Amino acid sequence: MAEFAAHGYAGARIAAIAARAGVNQQLISYYFDGKEGLYQAMSEGWGRRQSELVAPGTPLPEQLRRYVLEVLSGREGMRLLAWSGLEYDGPDSDPDHASRARRLGGAVEQIERLRTSGELPAWVDPECLTVMVMAAAMAPVTLPHVIEGLAGADPESPEFVKRYADQLAQLIDHLNPASRGR
């Protein structure tokens, strides 16, 4: 994961991955059928991590807060997602396209249920809100220079990450008409 996070899918080299892991390069081909298979296995691992991180029924603001706080345990997952966006030339060149679309489809469905139940305003577009909250959750990883410039804070510090996570959760909670009186 460290190699993909540092160099993206296109820039990562199987030889460097094997060296980091202390294994023979051919073992990666044998067990994962090459670089793409290894990348897809990492994506499946993130899917399992998401299930641990956010149990079904967790309110949307708390989900977002937990995703932001995930930065404190490791930035690699968010760096991978950022790299895949920077390298994106269409679904055919994206080794994680299908599994990511499946995972994110669940988030869109959840936002649609919240909108239908009246917990989010009718004007909320589920796909757009999903993109917005993902981008916002990734900000400590993707915009560290902006954070340091605006907030004068270390974007990796637990204090800033917790402050940012709480602010983002409160902002999303504010979309809920019932929460506005609190």
Protein Blocks (a to p, Z undefined) as FASTA:
>chain_A
ZZmmmnojmlpcfklmmmmnopafklmmmmnopjklmmmmmmmmmmmmmmmmmgghiafk
lmmmmmmmmmmnocklmmmmmmmmmmpgbjklmmklmmmmmmmmmmmmmmmmmmmnopac
fklcfklmmmmmmmmmmmmmmmmmmmmmmnopafkbmklmmmmmmmmmmmmmmmpmklmm
ZZ
